């Protein structure tokens, strides 16, 4: 990679189907290890436009965390490693973080009519950040998180 280029943080390979009830989209994501400042690499994060939609993740390789948040700002974090199946309930925003030193690879699937709302996460952020503090992985409060937009 040439100096000055932005690093590739993650790659998504997705199989899309008609945006109608009954169809499922699925794919894999490769989330590379690394940090920007103290914060570990992460996916963009999103809610679903169709609030009744859920999503499922299956860890294929590496270790990471899935950060979840409700629209009201409640949050949870779930560890993911090879073989773990993680359920994201309807109405919850989600993003994946790689605090490890190896690639984190996972499969995802969601309803084809779910839609994606990236704008809310872009404006509000997530209530928690995953950072390196004193050589350890820490999940900390995000001082820039906006409870309302």
C-alpha positions, 0 to 999 in steps of 0.5 A, a space after each residue: 500500500 502506498 503512503 497516504 492511501 486509506 487502508 482497507 478496513 473491511 470487505 463485503 461480498 453479498 448475494 442480493 435478492 428481490 426486496 420482497 417478503 420471503 427472500 433473504 440476502 446473505 454474504 460474508 464480511 472480512 474485517 481487518 485488524 487495526 486501529 485509528 487512534 485508540 479505536 479498533 477497526 469496525 463496520 459502518 453500522 446500521 439499523 434496518 429501515 423495516 423495523 421488523 427485520 432481524 439479522 443473523 451473524 455466524 463467526 467463521 474466523 477470528 474474534 470480535 464484538 458486535 455492538 448493538 443499540 436500540 433507537 432509545 440508546 440502550 446498548 449491548 455487546 456480544 462476543 463473536 468467534 468461529 462457530 458463534 451464531 449471533 441474533 440481532 433483534 428487530 429494531 436494533 442497530 448493529 456494528 462489528 468491531 475487530 479488536 484482534 490481531 487476525 482477520 475477523 470473517 463472518 457470514 450474515 443474513 437478513 430479510 431482503 426487504 429490510 433496507 439499511 439506515 446508515 444515516 442514523 448511526 452516522 449522525 448519532 454514533 454508537 453509545 459504546 466504543 471499543 478502544 485499546 487502553 493500557 494495552 487492553 481492549 476496553 468497551 467505553 462510553 462514547 462521549 460524542 453519542 447523541 441520544 436524540 437527533 
